[in-house]
Amino acid sequence: MQTSSAGIATLVAEEGEVLRAYRCPAGKWTIGVGLTGNSGVIKPHAGMVITREKSRRLLSLSLSRAYEPTVEITMAKLSGSTSGSTVVRPAQHEFDAGVLFHFNSGAIGRASWVKLWKAGAAPAAIRAALGLWNRGGGRVLPGLVKRRDREADILLLGKYPVKVRETVVDGWATWGLALSPEEKSAARAALAKLGYAVGDRPGWVLQPAAVRFQQDHGLTPDGIIGRATLSTLQRRIDAVSKSTPAAAATPAATYVTTTGAADQALPAWVDTAVLAVLLIWLAVLAYRYRDVIAVKVQRVFPSLANLLRSF
């Protein structure tokens, strides 16, 4: 089976489609509809640009190789007696829902909602089980809550989401993905935290702020806050949060009791060991967020910034 045109359109709307390579929050070079080097169909790298036609060809190839066969096999049902049973494939809308879920989670083979759906459980139970896949980074994400609900509508009702074009207002950036109000507020707050003038309109970001952020990070400066911009923004925020402990992680010369009084001096070698661990940790952190460091040094050391972005 193949994903329908409605399924493809929904997948692109959910994942975003970026024609210039960018780093995902995990640091992997990504292009097109969420394709990394692990996709087996392309090896994205710094500066890579593809056409929309190539993006769709790559997506189709990735689906046919890595997702559609697994979904078809996993969602197939047996009908009839054991002696004369036949394989019943899922309906097109059911298959599309499975592909959308598997593309995002990679977990079609172990998801409890699939077992419930194949057993003919009540729709409410299937929807609830599908809704459990709403976490990222150990916390419930509003975007995933809504995505799972949309997938349930496709699976159970054959109802595909209607793509609503974002209102374009002069002077304000456009949201390139269907985001919840909470996600928009979080992105807006993150940009403001990094020093970009987002304006005072809740749920909106001034276009110059979005363009400047994109220019600073080697993205297409189109003023559209889509997947690449949000992924890069997430990496900036992660880098800031993970580097914070470094300031407090200075070698301590004493043990401190619960009352705060100095109790016993540490051996001298402990200071050296702690410092060595700290330096190693900082080196690993610097390599992981080398693209973020590139932003910081590009005005003074443009050649170094280009080198950091190249690997």
Secondary structure per residue as TSV (DSSP state, phi and psi in degrees):
chain	resnum	aa	ss	phi	psi
A	1	M	-	360.0	154.9
A	2	Q	-	-124.4	150.4
A	3	T	-	-65.9	136.5
A	4	S	-	-74.0	168.4
A	5	S	H	-62.6	-36.5
A	6	A	H	-66.6	-37.3
A	7	G	H	-66.3	-41.9
A	8	I	H	-62.6	-45.7
A	9	A	H	-61.0	-39.3
A	10	T	H	-67.6	-41.7
A	11	L	H	-61.1	-44.2
A	12	V	H	-64.6	-39.4
A	13	A	H	-65.5	-36.4
A	14	E	H	-74.6	-43.5
A	15	E	H	-89.7	-25.7
A	16	G	-	83.6	156.4
A	17	E	-	-132.8	115.1
A	18	V	E	-118.7	124.6
A	19	L	E	-93.5	-1.4
A	20	R	E	-122.1	132.8
A	21	A	E	-58.6	140.0
A	22	Y	E	-144.3	168.0
A	23	R	E	-95.2	132.2
A	24	C	-	-73.7	170.9
A	25	P	T	-55.3	-26.8
A	26	A	T	-83.3	-3.1
A	27	G	S	94.7	3.0
A	28	K	-	-86.1	137.9
A	29	W	E	-64.2	132.8
A	30	T	E	-136.2	149.3
A	31	I	E	-154.2	164.8
A	32	G	E	65.2	-138.3
A	33	V	T	-92.9	72.1
A	34	G	T	68.1	29.1
A	35	L	B	-92.4	123.7
A	36	T	-	-109.2	-177.9
A	37	G	G	-61.6	-24.8
A	38	N	G	-72.4	-10.5
A	39	S	G	-68.9	-23.9
A	40	G	S	80.8	1.5
A	41	V	S	-116.2	-12.4
A	42	I	-	-162.2	152.9
A	43	K	-	-117.9	88.1
A	44	P	-	-63.2	148.9
A	45	H	-	-149.6	169.3
A	46	A	T	-56.2	131.0
A	47	G	T	85.2	-5.3
A	48	M	-	-67.8	134.3
A	49	V	B	-131.3	135.7
A	50	I	-	-126.8	164.6
A	51	T	-	-85.5	163.9
A	52	R	H	-64.8	-34.8
A	53	E	H	-63.6	-43.2
A	54	K	H	-67.0	-37.0
A	55	S	H	-58.6	-43.7
A	56	R	H	-70.1	-36.7
A	57	R	H	-63.5	-43.0
A	58	L	H	-65.1	-39.8
A	59	L	H	-62.5	-45.6
A	60	S	H	-60.6	-41.4
A	61	L	H	-66.7	-42.4
A	62	S	H	-62.5	-43.6
A	63	L	I	-62.3	-44.2
A	64	S	I	-68.5	-28.0
A	65	R	I	-87.9	-44.4
A	66	A	I	-112.1	-16.4
A	67	Y	I	-123.0	-53.5
A	68	E	H	-59.9	-45.1
A	69	P	H	-60.3	-42.2
A	70	T	H	-64.7	-42.7
A	71	V	H	-65.2	-42.6
A	72	E	H	-62.0	-44.8
A	73	I	H	-66.4	-45.1
A	74	T	H	-66.8	-36.2
A	75	M	H	-92.7	0.5
A	76	A	-	-69.8	142.6
A	77	K	E	-117.3	153.1
A	78	L	E	-99.2	132.7
A	79	S	E	-123.0	141.5
A	80	G	S	99.3	-171.6
A	81	S	-	-78.1	166.6
A	82	T	S	-63.1	-28.8
A	83	S	S	-81.6	-26.7
A	84	G	S	-133.3	37.6
A	85	S	-	-73.7	150.4
A	86	T	E	-126.1	154.4
A	87	V	E	-88.2	128.4
A	88	V	E	-110.8	119.4
A	89	R	-	-79.2	156.1
A	90	P	-	-66.7	154.3
A	91	A	-	-64.5	161.2
A	92	Q	H	-56.6	-45.3
A	93	H	H	-67.5	-33.0
A	94	E	H	-68.1	-41.9
A	95	F	H	-62.7	-44.3
A	96	D	H	-58.8	-43.1
A	97	A	H	-61.8	-40.5
A	98	G	H	-64.0	-40.5
A	99	V	H	-65.5	-44.2
A	100	L	H	-58.8	-43.7
A	101	F	H	-66.9	-46.3
A	102	H	H	-68.3	-36.8
A	103	F	H	-61.5	-35.7
A	104	N	H	-83.7	-38.0
A	105	S	H	-109.7	-27.4
A	106	G	S	66.8	21.0
A	107	A	-	-122.0	23.6
A	108	I	T	-59.3	-30.0
A	109	G	T	-76.0	-14.9
A	110	R	T	-127.9	10.5
A	111	A	-	-81.4	129.8
A	112	S	H	-67.0	-26.4
A	113	W	H	-64.6	-30.3
A	114	V	H	-65.3	-44.1
A	115	K	H	-62.7	-41.7
A	116	L	H	-65.4	-41.8
A	117	W	H	-64.0	-43.3
A	118	K	H	-67.2	-28.8
A	119	A	T	-84.2	-2.4
A	120	G	T	75.8	32.0
A	121	A	-	-67.0	167.8
A	122	A	-	-62.7	142.1
A	123	P	H	-52.7	-38.0
A	124	A	H	-63.3	-37.4
A	125	A	H	-69.5	-40.2
A	126	I	H	-64.7	-44.8
A	127	R	H	-61.9	-41.2
A	128	A	H	-64.8	-41.4
A	129	A	H	-67.1	-38.9
A	130	L	H	-65.6	-35.4
A	131	G	H	-68.6	-15.1
A	132	L	T	-68.4	-20.5
A	133	W	-	-86.1	64.6
A	134	N	-	-125.1	16.7
A	135	R	E	-111.0	148.5
A	136	G	E	-149.0	130.3
A	137	G	T	64.4	27.1
A	138	G	T	83.2	5.6
A	139	R	E	-136.3	156.9
A	140	V	E	-71.3	128.9
A	141	L	-	-106.8	124.7
A	142	P	H	-55.5	-36.6
A	143	G	H	-63.3	-39.3
A	144	L	H	-72.4	-33.2
A	145	V	H	-58.5	-47.2
A	146	K	H	-71.1	-35.9
A	147	R	H	-64.4	-44.7
A	148	R	H	-62.1	-35.3
A	149	D	H	-67.0	-39.7
A	150	R	H	-66.0	-39.7
A	151	E	H	-64.1	-37.3
A	152	A	H	-65.2	-38.0
A	153	D	H	-62.3	-40.0
A	154	I	H	-67.8	-46.7
A	155	L	H	-62.7	-48.6
A	156	L	H	-93.4	-27.9
A	157	L	H	-117.9	-9.7
A	158	G	-	66.9	24.9
A	159	K	-	-101.7	109.1
A	160	Y	-	-88.2	143.4
A	161	P	-	-66.7	143.2
A	162	V	-	-85.3	126.2
A	163	K	-	-74.0	115.2
A	164	V	-	-99.9	120.7
A	165	R	-	-70.4	130.2
A	166	E	-	-62.7	139.7
A	167	T	-	-65.9	129.7
A	168	V	-	-100.0	120.5
A	169	V	-	-121.2	128.0
A	170	D	T	-54.2	132.3
A	171	G	T	93.8	-10.8
A	172	W	B	-120.6	144.1
A	173	A	-	-69.8	157.3
A	174	T	E	-103.5	137.3
A	175	W	E	-81.9	120.5
A	176	G	-	-86.2	-3.6
A	177	L	S	-130.6	158.2
A	178	A	-	-77.9	101.6
A	179	L	-	-113.7	151.1
A	180	S	-	-75.4	159.7
A	181	P	H	-55.7	-36.0
A	182	E	H	-64.3	-40.9
A	183	E	H	-67.5	-39.8
A	184	K	H	-63.6	-42.3
A	185	S	H	-64.0	-39.2
A	186	A	H	-66.0	-42.3
A	187	A	H	-65.9	-42.0
A	188	R	H	-61.4	-44.1
A	189	A	H	-65.3	-37.6
A	190	A	H	-65.2	-42.8
A	191	L	H	-62.8	-41.8
A	192	A	H	-64.3	-39.7
A	193	K	H	-62.3	-31.0
A	194	L	T	-85.0	0.8
A	195	G	T	98.8	12.1
A	196	Y	-	-93.4	136.5
A	197	A	-	-80.4	97.3
A	198	V	-	-86.7	-11.2
A	199	G	-	90.4	179.4
A	200	D	S	-114.0	21.1
A	201	R	S	-101.9	109.8
A	202	P	T	-54.5	134.4
A	203	G	T	83.3	-0.1
A	204	W	-	-127.0	159.9
A	205	V	-	-133.9	131.7
A	206	L	B	-58.6	134.4
A	207	Q	H	-57.4	-42.2
A	208	P	H	-57.9	-33.7
A	209	A	H	-67.2	-43.7
A	210	A	H	-64.8	-43.4
A	211	V	H	-63.9	-42.6
A	212	R	H	-64.4	-41.7
A	213	F	H	-60.7	-44.3
A	214	Q	H	-63.6	-42.0
A	215	Q	H	-64.7	-40.8
A	216	D	H	-63.1	-26.5
A	217	H	T	-113.0	16.7
A	218	G	T	69.3	25.9
A	219	L	-	-97.5	167.8
A	220	T	-	-68.0	117.5
A	221	P	-	-81.6	70.3
A	222	D	S	-104.0	-3.3
A	223	G	S	73.7	11.1
A	224	I	E	-103.6	118.9
A	225	I	E	-87.3	90.9
A	226	G	-	-113.0	-155.5
A	227	R	H	-61.0	-46.3
A	228	A	H	-63.6	-44.4
A	229	T	H	-64.6	-43.6
A	230	L	H	-67.6	-38.7
A	231	S	H	-65.0	-43.0
A	232	T	H	-65.8	-40.1
A	233	L	H	-61.8	-40.9
A	234	Q	H	-62.4	-39.4
A	235	R	H	-65.8	-38.0
A	236	R	H	-62.9	-45.6
A	237	I	H	-66.6	-40.4
A	238	D	H	-62.1	-40.8
A	239	A	H	-63.4	-41.7
A	240	V	H	-64.4	-45.7
A	241	S	H	-67.9	-35.6
A	242	K	H	-80.9	-19.8
A	243	S	H	-87.6	-14.2
A	244	T	H	-59.0	-44.1
A	245	P	H	-61.3	-20.9
A	246	A	H	-61.6	-34.9
A	247	A	H	-67.2	-32.2
A	248	A	H	-90.8	-11.4
A	249	A	-	-89.6	45.6
A	250	T	-	-83.0	148.2
A	251	P	-	-56.6	133.2
A	252	A	-	-100.3	142.0
A	253	A	S	-95.6	-8.6
A	254	T	E	-140.9	156.8
A	255	Y	E	-77.5	149.9
A	256	V	E	-122.3	127.8
A	257	T	-	-78.2	175.9
A	258	T	T	-65.5	-18.9
A	259	T	T	-89.5	-5.9
A	260	G	S	91.2	3.3
A	261	A	-	-87.8	144.6
A	262	A	E	-65.9	130.9
A	263	D	E	-110.8	-45.1
A	264	Q	E	-159.1	134.5
A	265	A	E	-70.7	138.0
A	266	L	-	-77.0	151.6
A	267	P	-	-60.9	150.6
A	268	A	H	-60.9	-32.9
A	269	W	H	-67.5	-21.7
A	270	V	H	-66.6	-40.8
A	271	D	H	-57.8	-44.4
A	272	T	H	-64.1	-43.7
A	273	A	H	-63.9	-43.5
A	274	V	H	-63.0	-41.8
A	275	L	H	-63.5	-40.7
A	276	A	H	-63.0	-44.5
A	277	V	H	-62.8	-40.7
A	278	L	H	-62.9	-43.7
A	279	L	H	-64.9	-40.7
A	280	I	H	-63.1	-43.6
A	281	W	H	-62.2	-41.8
A	282	L	H	-65.4	-37.5
A	283	A	H	-65.3	-42.9
A	284	V	H	-63.5	-42.6
A	285	L	H	-63.6	-42.2
A	286	A	H	-62.9	-39.2
A	287	Y	H	-69.4	-41.5
A	288	R	H	-63.4	-36.1
A	289	Y	T	-113.2	40.6
A	290	R	H	-63.5	-28.9
A	291	D	H	-69.0	-32.6
A	292	V	H	-69.9	-41.5
A	293	I	H	-62.3	-36.5
A	294	A	H	-57.6	-38.4
A	295	V	H	-61.9	-39.5
A	296	K	H	-69.6	-31.9
A	297	V	H	-105.3	-3.5
A	298	Q	T	-63.5	-31.0
A	299	R	T	-73.0	-33.6
A	300	V	T	-93.8	-38.2
A	301	F	-	-127.4	71.6
A	302	P	H	-60.5	-35.0
A	303	S	H	-66.6	-40.8
A	304	L	H	-64.8	-39.4
A	305	A	H	-62.5	-43.2
A	306	N	H	-64.2	-37.4
A	307	L	H	-66.2	-43.3
A	308	L	H	-63.3	-35.3
A	309	R	H	-77.0	-15.1
A	310	S	T	-82.5	-12.0
A	311	F	-	-138.6	360.0
